[in-house]
């Protein structure tokens, strides 16, 4: 498969660990889709921001954008923005 834009959910997104998932099989599928996408957008609720799960999907710097809600910690959002990732809070 190839994707123009890939929207990825995650068990957690943290600056040093990247995008992570709880199920290794899910992580493998997400890595494959991620590798074949032109644009990569993580869509997660605020509880996932700063959290880590079991299996790494990709480094956070590979994301083009993160979409989250207003419950996300502002300091973590700022960390992502400082790496050049666009963060949209809805």
C-alpha positions as semicolon CSV with decimal commas, in nm:
position;residue;x (nm);y (nm);z (nm)
1;X;0,000;0,000;0,000
2;X;0,095;0,363;-0,034
3;X;-0,073;0,661;0,125
4;X;-0,078;1,029;0,047
5;X;-0,171;1,105;0,410
6;X;-0,159;0,849;0,689
7;X;-0,347;0,920;1,012
8;X;-0,199;0,717;1,293
9;X;-0,338;0,654;1,639
10;X;-0,099;0,557;1,917
11;X;-0,075;0,421;2,267
12;X;0,163;0,704;2,347
13;X;0,373;0,982;2,197
14;X;0,679;1,096;2,385
15;X;0,972;1,298;2,261
16;X;1,254;1,052;2,330
17;X;1,061;0,727;2,267
18;X;0,857;0,851;1,973
19;X;0,524;0,702;1,870
20;X;0,454;0,381;2,060
21;X;0,185;0,116;2,066
22;X;0,082;-0,153;2,317
23;X;0,045;-0,441;2,071
24;X;0,362;-0,542;1,878
25;X;0,157;-0,665;1,581
26;X;-0,027;-0,331;1,560
27;X;0,307;-0,153;1,578
28;X;0,442;-0,361;1,287
29;X;0,143;-0,278;1,067
30;X;0,169;0,090;1,158
31;X;0,543;0,092;1,077
32;X;0,472;-0,052;0,732
33;X;0,199;0,203;0,658
34;X;0,413;0,483;0,801
35;X;0,702;0,392;0,570
36;X;0,477;0,423;0,264
37;X;0,312;0,757;0,340
38;X;0,400;1,102;0,211
39;X;0,243;1,284;0,505
40;X;0,213;1,143;0,858
41;X;-0,032;1,277;1,115
42;X;-0,079;1,139;1,466
43;X;-0,428;1,178;1,610
44;X;-0,434;1,117;1,986
45;X;-0,619;1,239;2,292
46;X;-0,429;1,438;2,552
47;X;-0,366;1,136;2,775
48;X;-0,136;0,988;2,510
49;X;0,089;1,296;2,496
50;X;0,400;1,227;2,705
51;X;0,305;0,861;2,753
52;X;0,490;0,556;2,624
53;X;0,366;0,210;2,534
54;X;0,543;-0,123;2,473
55;X;0,641;-0,120;2,103
56;X;0,803;0,169;1,914
57;X;0,647;0,264;1,582
58;X;0,862;0,559;1,474
59;X;1,058;0,858;1,599
60;X;0,847;1,162;1,676
61;X;1,054;1,370;1,432
62;X;0,906;1,164;1,147
63;X;0,561;1,311;1,209
64;X;0,436;1,606;1,009
65;X;0,162;1,693;1,256
66;X;0,003;1,591;1,584
67;X;-0,368;1,652;1,642
68;X;-0,479;1,634;2,004
69;X;-0,732;1,781;2,245
70;X;-0,710;2,052;2,508
71;X;-0,634;1,803;2,786
72;X;-0,280;1,755;2,650
73;X;-0,007;1,899;2,876
74;X;0,102;2,236;2,739
75;X;0,469;2,176;2,823
76;X;0,470;1,855;2,616
77;X;0,296;2,029;2,325
78;X;0,564;2,297;2,335
79;X;0,840;2,033;2,327
80;X;0,694;1,889;2,007
81;X;0,661;2,233;1,851
82;X;1,026;2,306;1,932
83;X;1,127;2,005;1,721
84;X;0,939;2,155;1,425
85;X;0,628;1,940;1,445
86;X;0,301;2,121;1,394
87;X;0,060;2,055;1,681
88;X;-0,310;2,127;1,640
89;X;-0,517;2,136;1,958
90;X;-0,890;2,096;1,898
